[in-house]
Amino acid sequence: MLSARPAARPETPFELMRGDAHTGRDSQRIVGIFHGEKPTRVTLYAGPMTGNDWIIAFAAELGLEPLNETDVEALLDLAGVAAHASERLAAPLTCYLAAKAGVSPIDALARARAMAGA
């Protein structure tokens, strides 16, 4: 579990420790800088990372807010529709194309389902 983040202020450095539930020891150190309300320049050190940890860290690296649960579910479903309608390689590329087109995950999912006849 991540420690509570400090109050956001311009260019506020932070460091968080992520503990290992099995050993009780810290297994990952996360450091970065808050610019306003968004963490930027986040660096992860050591230890395994969950998929959720990766998505949060990558969003911060890109200067974006983390994905909400609705978008995560829609993107996973979109990837599933694309993969089952064609080949597995279509899953990530379909998600990329939807993002590049500026189409919301929910709208992209509806279009993909219609295209696949699902």
C-alpha positions as YAML, in Angstrom:
chain: A
units: angstrom
residues:
- id: 1
  name: MET
  ca: [0.00, 0.00, 0.00]
- id: 2
  name: LEU
  ca: [1.26, 3.47, -0.81]
- id: 3
  name: SER
  ca: [1.81, 6.03, 1.91]
- id: 4
  name: ALA
  ca: [-0.33, 9.14, 1.85]
- id: 5
  name: ARG
  ca: [1.08, 11.69, -0.56]
- id: 6
  name: PRO
  ca: [2.10, 15.11, 0.69]
- id: 7
  name: ALA
  ca: [-0.09, 18.13, 0.06]
- id: 8
  name: ALA
  ca: [0.43, 19.19, -3.53]
- id: 9
  name: ARG
  ca: [2.43, 22.37, -4.04]
- id: 10
  name: PRO
  ca: [4.40, 23.55, -7.05]
- id: 11
  name: GLU
  ca: [7.54, 21.44, -7.46]
- id: 12
  name: THR
  ca: [7.14, 19.46, -4.24]
- id: 13
  name: PRO
  ca: [9.42, 16.41, -4.14]
- id: 14
  name: PHE
  ca: [7.95, 13.22, -2.71]
- id: 15
  name: GLU
  ca: [9.04, 9.72, -1.86]
- id: 16
  name: LEU
  ca: [6.73, 6.78, -1.18]
- id: 17
  name: MET
  ca: [7.50, 3.26, -0.07]
- id: 18
  name: ARG
  ca: [5.38, 0.37, -1.27]
- id: 19
  name: GLY
  ca: [5.38, -2.55, 1.11]
- id: 20
  name: ASP
  ca: [5.34, -6.24, 0.37]
- id: 21
  name: ALA
  ca: [2.22, -7.75, 1.96]
- id: 22
  name: HIS
  ca: [3.91, -11.14, 2.34]
- id: 23
  name: THR
  ca: [7.12, -10.05, 4.05]
- id: 24
  name: GLY
  ca: [6.04, -6.76, 5.59]
- id: 25
  name: ARG
  ca: [9.17, -5.13, 4.15]
- id: 26
  name: ASP
  ca: [9.36, -2.21, 1.77]
- id: 27
  name: SER
  ca: [9.83, -3.59, -1.73]
- id: 28
  name: GLN
  ca: [9.51, -0.53, -3.92]
- id: 29
  name: ARG
  ca: [10.53, 3.10, -3.61]
- id: 30
  name: ILE
  ca: [8.68, 5.67, -5.67]
- id: 31
  name: VAL
  ca: [10.14, 9.15, -6.00]
- id: 32
  name: GLY
  ca: [9.10, 12.13, -8.05]
- id: 33
  name: ILE
  ca: [8.00, 15.72, -8.06]
- id: 34
  name: PHE
  ca: [4.52, 17.21, -7.88]
- id: 35
  name: HIS
  ca: [3.90, 20.10, -10.26]
- id: 36
  name: GLY
  ca: [0.64, 21.58, -9.05]
- id: 37
  name: GLU
  ca: [-1.76, 18.72, -8.43]
- id: 38
  name: LYS
  ca: [-0.12, 16.18, -10.79]
- id: 39
  name: PRO
  ca: [2.90, 14.04, -9.99]
- id: 40
  name: THR
  ca: [5.53, 14.26, -12.69]
- id: 41
  name: ARG
  ca: [9.00, 12.84, -13.18]
- id: 42
  name: VAL
  ca: [8.12, 9.72, -11.20]
- id: 43
  name: THR
  ca: [10.82, 7.08, -10.85]
- id: 44
  name: LEU
  ca: [10.23, 3.57, -9.52]
- id: 45
  name: TYR
  ca: [13.02, 1.60, -7.89]
- id: 46
  name: ALA
  ca: [13.36, -2.11, -7.18]
- id: 47
  name: GLY
  ca: [10.80, -4.75, -6.43]
- id: 48
  name: PRO
  ca: [7.94, -6.11, -8.49]
- id: 49
  name: MET
  ca: [5.27, -3.80, -9.84]
- id: 50
  name: THR
  ca: [1.61, -4.62, -10.29]
- id: 51
  name: GLY
  ca: [-0.24, -3.73, -13.47]
- id: 52
  name: ASN
  ca: [-2.10, -1.00, -11.59]
- id: 53
  name: ASP
  ca: [1.20, 0.40, -10.26]
- id: 54
  name: TRP
  ca: [2.56, 0.48, -13.81]
- id: 55
  name: ILE
  ca: [-0.49, 2.27, -15.24]
- id: 56
  name: ILE
  ca: [-0.44, 4.91, -12.47]
- id: 57
  name: ALA
  ca: [3.30, 5.48, -12.89]
- id: 58
  name: PHE
  ca: [3.10, 5.59, -16.71]
- id: 59
  name: ALA
  ca: [0.19, 8.05, -16.61]
- id: 60
  name: ALA
  ca: [2.26, 10.29, -14.33]
- id: 61
  name: GLU
  ca: [5.25, 9.92, -16.66]
- id: 62
  name: LEU
  ca: [3.03, 11.18, -19.51]
- id: 63
  name: GLY
  ca: [1.64, 14.00, -17.35]
- id: 64
  name: LEU
  ca: [-1.83, 12.43, -17.28]
- id: 65
  name: GLU
  ca: [-4.32, 11.55, -14.58]
- id: 66
  name: PRO
  ca: [-4.59, 7.80, -13.86]
- id: 67
  name: LEU
  ca: [-7.34, 5.98, -15.75]
- id: 68
  name: ASN
  ca: [-10.71, 5.68, -14.05]
- id: 69
  name: GLU
  ca: [-12.29, 2.27, -13.51]
- id: 70
  name: THR
  ca: [-14.88, 2.74, -16.28]
- id: 71
  name: ASP
  ca: [-12.19, 3.50, -18.88]
- id: 72
  name: VAL
  ca: [-10.05, 0.58, -17.69]
- id: 73
  name: GLU
  ca: [-12.94, -1.85, -18.10]
- id: 74
  name: ALA
  ca: [-13.87, -0.42, -21.52]
- id: 75
  name: LEU
  ca: [-10.26, -0.61, -22.76]
- id: 76
  name: LEU
  ca: [-9.87, -4.19, -21.56]
- id: 77
  name: ASP
  ca: [-13.15, -5.11, -23.26]
- id: 78
  name: LEU
  ca: [-12.08, -3.25, -26.41]
- id: 79
  name: ALA
  ca: [-8.82, -5.21, -26.47]
- id: 80
  name: GLY
  ca: [-10.78, -8.43, -26.00]
- id: 81
  name: VAL
  ca: [-13.18, -7.67, -28.86]
- id: 82
  name: ALA
  ca: [-10.28, -6.81, -31.18]
- id: 83
  name: ALA
  ca: [-8.30, -9.92, -30.25]
- id: 84
  name: HIS
  ca: [-11.24, -12.29, -30.60]
- id: 85
  name: ALA
  ca: [-12.43, -10.74, -33.87]
- id: 86
  name: SER
  ca: [-9.00, -11.09, -35.47]
- id: 87
  name: GLU
  ca: [-5.57, -11.74, -33.98]
- id: 88
  name: ARG
  ca: [-4.07, -10.96, -30.58]
- id: 89
  name: LEU
  ca: [-1.87, -8.21, -32.02]
- id: 90
  name: ALA
  ca: [-5.03, -6.24, -32.79]
- id: 91
  name: ALA
  ca: [-5.74, -5.72, -29.06]
- id: 92
  name: PRO
  ca: [-3.09, -3.12, -28.13]
- id: 93
  name: LEU
  ca: [-3.08, -1.54, -31.59]
- id: 94
  name: THR
  ca: [-6.85, -1.03, -31.53]
- id: 95
  name: CYS
  ca: [-6.58, 0.72, -28.15]
- id: 96
  name: TYR
  ca: [-3.78, 2.90, -29.52]
- id: 97
  name: LEU
  ca: [-5.83, 3.83, -32.61]
- id: 98
  name: ALA
  ca: [-8.84, 4.75, -30.47]
- id: 99
  name: ALA
  ca: [-6.67, 7.01, -28.31]
- id: 100
  name: LYS
  ca: [-4.95, 8.55, -31.33]
- id: 101
  name: ALA
  ca: [-8.35, 9.30, -32.87]
- id: 102
  name: GLY
  ca: [-9.49, 10.94, -29.63]
- id: 103
  name: VAL
  ca: [-12.36, 8.47, -29.27]
- id: 104
  name: SER
  ca: [-13.43, 7.63, -25.71]
- id: 105
  name: PRO
  ca: [-12.87, 4.02, -24.61]
- id: 106
  name: ILE
  ca: [-16.63, 3.49, -24.27]
- id: 107
  name: ASP
  ca: [-17.35, 4.83, -27.78]
- id: 108
  name: ALA
  ca: [-14.46, 2.82, -29.23]
- id: 109
  name: LEU
  ca: [-15.82, -0.32, -27.57]
- id: 110
  name: ALA
  ca: [-19.28, 0.26, -29.06]
- id: 111
  name: ARG
  ca: [-17.79, 0.78, -32.52]
- id: 112
  name: ALA
  ca: [-15.60, -2.32, -32.22]
- id: 113
  name: ARG
  ca: [-18.53, -4.46, -31.08]
- id: 114
  name: ALA
  ca: [-20.60, -3.24, -34.02]
- id: 115
  name: MET
  ca: [-17.75, -3.91, -36.43]
- id: 116
  name: ALA
  ca: [-17.20, -7.39, -35.00]
- id: 117
  name: GLY
  ca: [-20.91, -8.18, -34.97]
- id: 118
  name: ALA
  ca: [-20.75, -8.76, -31.22]
...
